[in-house]
């Protein structure tokens, strides 16, 4: 079995068998410690060097309140997009907007409204309701304490309307 070394300058491990020339700051570490560090890294932890150049796990720093709010807001935006697309695809929304514009022009000129206007307006109202709900939820997130945001589930928010 090859010996394992850690280089703080390079921020990585080296195996003597595959790296015949080791960095100048390389320190030997036990295989068990190497495995523990890699297992922790695989679970999202960060390996850093201590003041003696030995590999250790960086302390877990919880996300700030602003980071938690940003994550929750992004989740709400994604959920709003999902709900809006369930009401109408982007192409359908574009066609509905054109139909609504044609109806406004028809009303201004006294010509008959195009067919399908009622359905387009219903979809537009459902999408507007989703956007309004998203805005209300965002306003709540801006006031929430960190404890309410740690495991925030944007899909379960009671303020959503069905589109």
C-alpha positions in Angstrom: 0.0 0.0 0.0 1.1 3.4 -0.9 1.7 6.1 1.7 -0.7 9.1 1.5 0.5 12.7 1.8 -1.3 16.1 2.0 -0.1 19.3 0.5 -1.6 22.5 2.0 -0.1 24.6 -0.9 -1.8 22.4 -3.5 -4.9 21.6 -1.4 -4.8 18.0 -2.2 -3.6 14.4 -1.5 -0.7 12.6 -3.1 0.0 8.9 -3.1 3.7 8.1 -3.0 3.3 5.3 -5.5 1.7 7.5 -8.2 3.6 10.8 -7.3 7.3 10.1 -7.2 8.0 13.8 -6.5 5.9 15.2 -3.7 5.4 18.9 -3.0 7.8 20.4 -0.5 5.1 21.0 2.1 3.6 17.4 1.9 2.9 15.8 5.2 2.1 12.1 5.7 -1.3 11.2 6.9 -2.8 7.9 8.1 -4.9 6.0 5.6 -7.8 5.9 8.0 -7.7 9.7 8.4 -7.5 10.1 4.6 -10.6 7.9 4.2 -12.4 10.0 6.9 -11.6 13.2 5.2 -12.7 12.0 1.8 -16.0 10.6 3.2 -16.7 13.9 4.9 -15.8 15.8 1.7 -18.3 13.5 -0.3 -21.0 14.7 2.2 -20.3 18.4 1.4 -17.6 19.2 4.0 -14.5 21.1 3.0 -10.9 20.0 3.6 -8.5 22.7 4.6 -5.0 22.9 6.2 -4.5 23.7 9.8 -1.7 25.9 11.0 0.7 23.0 10.8 -0.2 22.1 7.2 -2.2 19.0 8.2 -5.6 18.4 6.6 -8.7 19.1 8.7 -12.3 19.6 8.1 -13.4 23.3 7.9 -16.0 24.2 10.5 -19.6 24.1 9.2 -20.7 27.6 8.7 -24.5 27.9 8.6 -25.9 30.0 5.8 -26.7 33.6 6.6 -30.2 34.9 6.9 -29.8 36.6 3.5 -28.5 33.4 1.9 -31.5 31.5 3.3 -33.9 34.2 2.0 -32.2 34.2 -1.4 -32.6 30.4 -1.6 -36.2 30.5 -0.5 -37.0 33.3 -3.0 -35.3 31.3 -5.8 -37.4 28.3 -4.9 -40.6 30.4 -4.9 -39.7 31.8 -8.4 -39.1 28.3 -9.7 -42.4 27.1 -8.3 -44.2 30.1 -9.8 -42.7 29.3 -13.2 -43.7 25.7 -12.9 -47.3 26.7 -12.0 -47.5 29.3 -14.8 -46.3 26.8 -17.3 -48.9 24.3 -16.1 -51.5 26.9 -17.0 -50.0 27.8 -20.4 -46.8 27.1 -22.3 -44.7 30.1 -23.3 -46.1 29.8 -26.9 -49.7 29.7 -25.6 -49.0 32.8 -23.4 -47.5 34.6 -26.4 -50.5 33.7 -28.5 -52.9 34.8 -25.7 -51.1 38.1 -25.5 -51.5 38.7 -29.2 -55.2 37.7 -29.0 -55.8 40.1 -26.2 -54.0 42.9 -28.1 -56.2 42.1 -31.2 -59.3 42.2 -29.0 -58.3 45.7 -27.7 -57.7 46.9 -31.2 -61.1 45.4 -32.3 -62.8 47.2 -29.4 -61.2 50.5 -30.3 -62.2 50.2 -34.0 -65.6 48.7 -33.3 -64.9 45.4 -35.1 -65.9 42.0 -33.7 -63.6 40.5 -31.0 -61.5 37.5 -32.2 -62.6 34.1 -31.1 -61.0 32.5 -28.1 -60.7 35.7 -26.2 -62.6 34.4 -23.1 -60.2 31.5 -22.8 -57.1 33.7 -23.3 -58.4 36.1 -20.6 -59.0 33.2 -18.2 -55.5 31.9 -18.6 -54.1 35.4 -18.2 -56.1 35.9 -15.0 -54.8 32.5 -13.6 -51.2 33.5 -14.4 -51.7 36.9 -12.9 -53.0 35.3 -9.7 -50.0 33.0 -9.5 -47.7 36.0 -9.9 -49.6 37.9 -7.2 -49.3 34.9 -4.9 -45.6 34.7 -5.6 -45.2 38.4 -4.7 -47.1 37.9 -1.4 -44.9 34.9 -0.6 -41.7 36.9 -1.4 -42.9 39.6 1.0 -43.3 37.0 3.7 -39.9 35.5 3.1 -38.4 39.0 3.5 -39.7 39.0 7.0 -39.1 35.4 8.0 -36.6 34.4 10.7 -33.8 31.9 9.7 -35.5 29.1 11.6 -38.5 29.3 9.2 -36.2 29.3 6.2 -33.8 26.5 6.9 -36.0 23.8 5.3 -38.3 26.0 3.3 -40.5 24.2 0.9 -41.9 26.6 -1.7 -44.2 24.0 -3.1 -46.1 23.7 0.2 -46.8 27.4 0.6 -50.5 27.9 1.6 -50.6 31.2 -0.2 -50.4 29.7 -3.7 -53.5 29.9 -5.8 -54.3 27.2 -8.3 -54.0 28.5 -11.8 
